């Protein structure tokens, strides 16, 4: 009587043979690693480009109010031992802090969201009247694709409010132009001793979706 033995084969997937005629074997772990690498590659590069531009511009102090749009940039500066990062209780404190930094011989940047620009209006008199440089990078809300109606008034009023106070404003909606825009703004601010703001539009940041946020 014949005895049959059943063999167990590894749970690997076999893909079609390559042009060389050799089949490529991939394990589930390899597939997961490949997917993770693809997701990493899909991350936008502009936050890292801003960091490099600001470092090249001699930025040593960062005043910020925590914001999701600035999160990668903030983490990069927090990991930098040569940079002092200060979390503000309100945005106008950053204007005064960076004025002090300039008087002490250091350059800084203020990171904030458009909803916080309204808090800075009166304090912006300081760099305007005293002819001090101020570099601001503002992540926009109330812009393209906005879902929250409460963000609309200040979002739409950000540029005219800043310009009414004498701030030079540059808005960027193309991720490929972010680094060059920030570099130009830094040169303008620190070479001419003027307040300058870069507005990062929601086409750069990505519009938030209320339904997706509600699921988290």
Steps between C-alpha positions, in 0.01 A plus 500: 500500500642835398548773759447861395671786680356852489759772483449848649630786293600845632233768483696713256356649186663427167487775245525437126842428360717795412650555160796285602260210556556484877196534725529751785387384844363753748406441860220691678768676708678619187173624355428696819848653497453602138164660580656690790779629277247614242300686767818667626590605147153651457550748786534860382854634500427869550518496886855362480586754231374785722718372783811500280423847364452644849820339625688650205344837587654482847180438699587422863171567680153364415186647656193288437149406597453123443336435164452185293611675181834591659545173694785350294685830487459546876630148569804567282586810699433328833754234402756768408730577797601833344144634494289631787129417459251691715134399528289814533179548692381745234641601163582864570757390759703367209524846341652643819723197555652524152553875540705418809686227314593750227625753756708219651658416166296193401247431228169328558176394334138504619291194408124539532164426341287761325245486783769641730599790277223712648668475841815665359354813342577755771843350579602530135545871566829405672698380196337757272577806714840377623611374156571147617490189283225247566457173310164328535388173342123462513306182424169598346146405599178639357656452160463248217294194603423626854230303685467712817299823454656651814839506325374702204493859642858508631626286214367746246613794713857380558668665204318835511551522878874440472539739208303769685763480776789539258596133468622382160299188408592217263253214453595165350261234369751277322704257716789526254526875564488491881876485564580779253221718643626458858857566390396820324297612802793438737736699278248783477433512875859485624661709225249785505385478865135456407221274632424231241243218508482187287149354475493125430170443319280197555591370156845445653378371836203298372140578583363339815195278475247518786373144448851356506589698812184378672604137449834550680 
